[in-house]
Amino acid sequence: MMNKFTRRSALATLTAAALAIGSPAMAEDWQPNKPIEMVIMAGQGGGADRLARLFQSIIQKNNLSNMPVLPVNKGGGSGAEALRYLKDKEGDAHTIMATLNSYYTTPLRTDIGVDIEDFNPIARMANDNFILWVNSESDIETLDDYVAAVKEAGGTWKMGGTGSGQEDSLVTAMMENEFGLEYTYVPFDGGGTVAKNLIGNHIDSTVNNPAEQMGFYKAGKSRPIATFSEERLEAFPDVPTMRELGHDLVYTMQRSFVAPKDMPDAAVAYYTDLFKKVSETEEWQKYAADEALDAQFLSGDDLQQFLLNGREVHRNILDGMGELGS
């Protein structure tokens, strides 16, 4: 028969065990019990869509999740559709979102009632790069050739990109300011569509991400003129950076995942660990190298600070463009 001390000790042990089971620290005990929705802040065919679906395939191929991951494109309103959707999923443990820089710009430019600080950071998988491209049939070989051709066009030069206020239009505005250029900016739903229109000669140039143009480049249909990266890209060793050419134009695209506000801590830990495993696969490492991605994994508070810093950088860029009003 138990004495009082023995009963109390047993009760304390059981209580501690129960608390441990329910603790967020025991993230390895939590697993999704239904399919995971992977919301993509862009249309099909662009860099964000390609990457999200690559991650989904790596997860499936390597059996990294007990439940399927289902990519869903919600690119309406430059990502506003996706941002509002994630906000409305508050507390949901089975929804994550693939982001790009419209994660910063859309809430700044449009009153959609979204504060990105409310979302849970999961993982930054990479920073993506931008390259100035022309059709390979063009006579343009250098940046000087390009600037001269755009100026000669007198405002009729068609620069293709994603929606106004999104990343491509920001890079275009940077070039206008730096070189005194005037473009006719032609917006499309996604980077893949932009790339196709360059090859079809419906536009004159783009600032596509490497992955969006890589197939056409390898087929000899597009020509890279200069990159907006800090250093030359390994996949494009002969292409100079804008900085090398005397122009301090550097801009990258973050490729991250976030989750709704109030997602259970154990679920946040589960998804963070999931993407950490994805980041360590040979398939991802090879893809990142081949497609000129800077694959530096980041999570937790460090990622949240990175995202909030990015928001302030883009606030300043948009303000300088007069995009934020008075």
C-alpha positions in Angstrom: 0.0 0.0 0.0 1.3 3.5 -0.9 2.2 5.9 1.8 1.5 9.7 1.4 5.0 10.4 0.2 4.9 7.6 -2.4 1.5 8.7 -3.7 2.6 12.3 -4.0 5.8 11.2 -5.9 3.8 9.1 -8.3 1.4 11.9 -8.9 4.2 14.4 -9.5 5.8 12.0 -12.0 2.6 11.5 -13.9 1.9 15.2 -14.0 5.4 15.9 -15.3 5.0 13.2 -18.0 1.6 14.7 -19.0 3.1 18.2 -19.3 6.0 16.9 -21.3 3.7 15.2 -23.8 1.8 18.4 -24.3 4.9 20.6 -24.4 5.8 22.4 -27.7 9.4 21.2 -26.9 8.2 17.7 -27.9 7.8 18.7 -31.5 8.8 15.3 -32.7 5.6 13.9 -31.2 3.4 16.1 -33.4 2.6 15.2 -37.0 0.0 16.4 -39.4 -3.2 14.3 -39.5 -4.5 15.6 -42.9 -3.0 16.9 -46.1 -0.8 20.0 -45.8 -1.8 23.0 -47.9 1.2 24.8 -49.4 -0.1 28.3 -50.6 2.0 30.0 -53.2 2.0 33.8 -53.5 2.2 33.7 -57.3 0.8 32.2 -60.4 2.0 29.0 -62.1 5.3 28.8 -64.0 7.3 31.5 -62.2 10.2 31.1 -59.8 8.1 30.9 -56.7 5.8 28.3 -58.2 8.7 26.2 -59.6 10.5 26.2 -56.2 7.4 25.4 -54.2 6.6 22.4 -56.4 10.2 21.3 -56.3 10.1 21.2 -52.5 6.8 19.3 -52.6 8.4 16.7 -54.8 11.5 16.4 -52.6 9.3 15.9 -49.6 7.2 13.2 -51.3 10.2 11.4 -52.9 12.1 11.2 -49.7 9.1 10.4 -47.5 9.8 13.4 -45.3 6.1 13.8 -44.3 3.4 11.3 -43.3 0.8 13.4 -45.1 0.8 14.8 -48.7 1.7 18.4 -49.4 -0.7 20.1 -51.8 0.5 23.2 -53.7 -2.2 25.9 -54.3 -1.5 29.0 -56.3 -3.1 32.2 -54.9 -1.3 35.0 -56.8 -4.2 37.4 -57.2 -3.5 41.0 -56.4 0.3 40.6 -56.4 -0.1 38.0 -53.6 -2.8 39.8 -51.6 -5.1 36.8 -52.2 -2.5 34.5 -50.5 -1.8 36.9 -47.6 -5.4 37.4 -46.8 -6.0 33.6 -47.0 -3.2 32.9 -44.6 -4.5 35.6 -42.2 -7.9 33.9 -42.2 -6.1 30.6 -41.4 -5.2 31.8 -37.9 -4.4 28.8 -35.6 -4.4 26.3 -38.5 -1.7 23.6 -38.2 -2.0 22.4 -41.8 -1.4 25.5 -43.9 2.0 27.0 -44.9 2.9 29.7 -47.4 5.7 30.0 -49.9 6.8 33.7 -50.1 8.7 36.0 -52.3 9.3 39.8 -52.0 5.7 40.7 -52.6 5.4 39.4 -49.0 6.9 42.8 -48.2 5.6 45.1 -50.9 1.9 44.1 -51.2 0.9 44.9 -47.6 2.9 48.2 -47.9 1.2 49.3 -51.1 -2.3 48.0 -50.4 -4.5 48.2 -47.3 -5.4 44.5 -47.0 -5.3 44.3 -43.2 -2.2 42.1 -43.0 0.8 42.6 -40.8 3.5 40.1 -41.7 4.9 40.3 -38.2 1.8 38.3 -37.1 2.8 35.2 -39.2 5.1 32.4 -37.9 8.5 32.2 -39.6 9.3 28.6 -40.8 12.3 28.6 -43.1 14.2 30.6 -45.6 15.5 28.2 -48.2 17.4 30.6 -50.4 17.9 34.1 -51.8 17.2 34.2 -55.6 18.9 36.5 -58.1 17.9 38.8 -61.0 19.5 39.0 -64.4 18.9 41.5 -67.2 17.9 39.4 -70.3 17.4 40.1 -74.0 16.4 37.8 -76.8 19.4 36.1 -78.4 18.4 37.4 -81.8 19.1 40.9 -80.5 22.3 42.8 -81.5 22.7 43.8 -77.8 25.8 42.2 -76.3 26.8 44.5 -73.4 25.2 46.8 -70.9 26.3 49.9 -72.9 24.6 48.4 -75.9 21.5 47.9 -73.9 21.3 51.4 -72.4 21.9 53.0 -75.8 19.1 50.9 -77.4 16.6 51.7 -74.7 17.4 55.4 -74.9 17.1 55.3 -78.7 13.6 53.7 -78.3 12.4 56.9 -76.7 10.0 55.3 -74.1 8.7 52.6 -76.4 11.1 49.9 -75.1 9.0 47.1 -73.6 10.3 45.8 -70.3 8.3 42.7 -69.3 7.8 41.7 -65.7 5.4 40.6 -63.0 2.7 43.0 -61.7 3.3 46.7 -60.9 5.0 47.2 -57.5 6.3 43.6 -57.5 10.0 42.7 -57.7 10.5 43.0 -61.4 9.0 46.5 -61.5 11.2 47.5 -58.6 14.4 46.4 -60.4 13.1 48.2 -63.5 12.6 51.4 -61.6 16.1 51.1 -60.2 17.4 50.9 -63.7 15.3 53.9 -64.8 16.8 55.9 -62.0 20.4 54.8 -62.5 20.6 55.2 -66.3 17.9 57.8 -67.0 15.9 55.3 -69.0 12.2 55.3 -69.9 10.3 52.1 -70.3 6.9 50.8 -71.3 6.4 48.3 -68.5 4.4 45.3 -69.5 3.1 43.3 -66.5 2.3 39.6 -66.6 0.9 37.1 -64.1 4.1 35.2 -63.5 7.8 35.0 -64.3 7.3 32.0 -66.6 4.9 34.0 -68.8 7.4 36.9 -68.8 10.2 34.6 -70.1 8.0 33.1 -72.8 7.1 36.6 -74.0 10.7 37.6 -74.3 11.5 34.5 -76.5 8.4 35.3 -78.6 9.6 38.9 -79.2 6.5 40.4 -77.6 8.7 42.3 -75.2 12.3 43.6 -75.5 13.9 42.7 -72.2 13.2 41.2 -68.8 14.9 40.9 -65.4 13.8 37.3 -64.9 15.2 35.1 -62.2 17.8 32.5 -63.5 15.4 29.6 -63.1 12.7 31.3 -65.1 15.0 31.8 -68.1 17.4 28.8 -67.7 15.6 26.5 -70.2 15.6 29.2 -72.9 19.2 30.2 -72.1 20.4 26.7 -72.4 18.5 26.4 -75.7 20.3 29.5 -77.0 17.2 31.6 -77.1 18.0 34.3 -74.5 21.1 36.3 -73.6 22.1 37.5 -70.1 23.6 41.0 -70.0 24.3 41.6 -66.4 23.3 40.3 -62.9 22.0 42.2 -59.9 23.9 40.0 -57.5 26.8 40.9 -55.1 29.2 38.6 -57.0 29.3 36.7 -60.2 27.0 33.7 -60.2 28.7 30.3 -60.6 26.1 29.2 -63.1 26.9 32.4 -65.2 30.7 32.9 -64.8 31.0 35.1 -67.8 28.2 37.5 -67.0 29.3 40.6 -65.1 27.5 42.1 -62.1 26.0 45.6 -62.3 28.4 46.6 -59.6 31.4 45.4 -61.6 30.2 47.6 -64.4 30.2 50.6 -62.1 26.5 50.6 -61.1 25.6 49.9 -57.4 22.5 47.9 -58.3 22.0 44.9 -56.1 18.7 43.1 -55.5 17.7 39.6 -54.4 14.5 37.7 -53.9 13.9 35.7 -50.7 12.4 32.2 -51.0 10.9 31.5 -47.6 8.0 29.7 -45.9 5.8 31.1 -43.2 2.7 29.9 -41.3 -0.4 31.4 -39.9 -0.6 33.3 -36.6 -1.1 31.1 -33.6 -0.1 27.9 -35.3 0.7 25.5 -32.4 4.4 25.7 -31.5 4.8 21.9 -32.0 3.5 22.3 -35.6 5.9 25.3 -36.3 8.8 23.1 -35.0 7.6 20.2 -37.2 7.6 22.3 -40.4 10.9 24.0 -39.6 12.5 20.6 -39.1 10.8 19.4 -42.3 12.4 22.1 -44.4 15.7 21.8 -42.7 15.7 18.2 -43.9 14.8 19.3 -47.4 17.6 21.8 -47.4 20.1 19.0 -46.7 19.0 16.8 -49.6 21.4 16.3 -52.5 18.6 17.2 -54.9 18.0 20.6 -53.4 21.7 21.4 -53.2 22.3 20.5 -56.8 19.2 22.4 -58.0 20.3 25.5 -56.0 23.8 25.4 -57.6 22.5 24.8 -61.1 19.9 27.5 -60.9 22.2 30.2 -59.3 20.4 30.2 -55.9 22.1 31.3 -52.7 20.9 28.5 -50.5 21.4 29.6 -46.9 18.9 28.1 -44.5 17.5 30.4 -41.8 14.7 29.9 -39.3 13.2 31.0 -36.0 13.8 34.5 -34.6 16.7 35.1 -37.1 14.3 34.5 -40.0 11.7 36.8 -38.5 14.2 39.6 -38.1 15.5 39.0 -41.7 11.9 39.3 -43.0 11.1 42.5 -41.0 14.4 44.0 -42.1 13.4 43.2 -45.7 10.1 45.0 -45.2 11.9 48.2 -44.1 14.3 48.0 -47.1 11.3 47.7 -49.4 9.4 50.5 -47.6 12.3 52.8 -48.4 12.5 51.6 -52.1 8.7 52.1 -52.6 8.8 55.4 -50.8 11.6 56.6 -53.2 9.4 55.5 -56.1 6.4 57.5 -54.8 4.5 54.2 -54.4 3.4 54.8 -50.8 1.6 58.1 -51.2 1.9 61.0 -48.8 
